[in-house]
């Protein structure tokens, strides 16, 4: 198992759950909207309510889209709605 990244979750289990979302998003080339939906579903589970907090979203976004100029920018030709 790889080292778990700190995504701003309150627990190691939370960070591991978010890391699984990030790894799945990268492997499956998910859009930000799809990733955000995963974070929302995680936040609805007991003990993971902070999954949609700003710090978590920003760290997840940066991990998935490291070349984006700003949060919400999937690339030069694709504008995304902020969540």
N, C-alpha and C positions, 0 to 999 in steps of 0.2 A: 504494500500500500504506500502511496506517495505521501509526502508531508502535507498536512492540511494548511491551506492559506487562511489568514485572518480576513474575513469579509465583513467584519463589524458586527457579527452576530454575538449574542450574549453568552453562548456556550460553545464548547468544542463540537458538540453534536450539531448545532446550528451551522457552524462554519463548514462542517463536513457535508451537510445537506446542500448548502449553497455551492460548495465546490463541485458536487455531483451535477448540479444544474449547469454550472459553467462548463465542465468537461463535456457534458452531453450536448450543450449548445454549440460548442466548437466542433465536436465530432459530426454533428448533424446539420451544421451551417444554419442554425436557427436565426430568425430575425429578432430584433430587440423586442417587438411586440410579443413574440412567442416566449422569449425569455422572461419578460415581465409577467406574463400569464403564469409561468411556473413559479415565480416568486410570490405572486398573489396566492396561489394554491398552497404553497408552503406556509405563508403567513396565517392562513386560516387554520392550521394545525396547532394544537396546544403546545406552547413553549417556543413557537417560532414566529410570533407576532411581529417582530422587528424586521422580518425578511423584506419588507417594502420600505423600510426607512431610507432616507436619502443617502446616508453613508454606505449602506449595503448596495443600493442601486448603482451608485457611482463606482464602487470598487468592482462590482460585477461587470458593469459596462466596460470599464477600462481593461479588465481581464479578457473580455471577449473581443472587443474592438480596439486593440492597442494603437492602431494607426489613425483612429478617428480624431479629428481636430477638436471637437467638443462633444460633451455628453448629448446623445441624441443624433449624432452624425454617423451613419453607417458607411459613409463614403461620399465622394463628391457629387454623385448623381442621385442619391437617395435621402430625402429629407424625412425624418421620423418625428412623430408627435411626442412631446414630452410626457412622461408619466411620473 
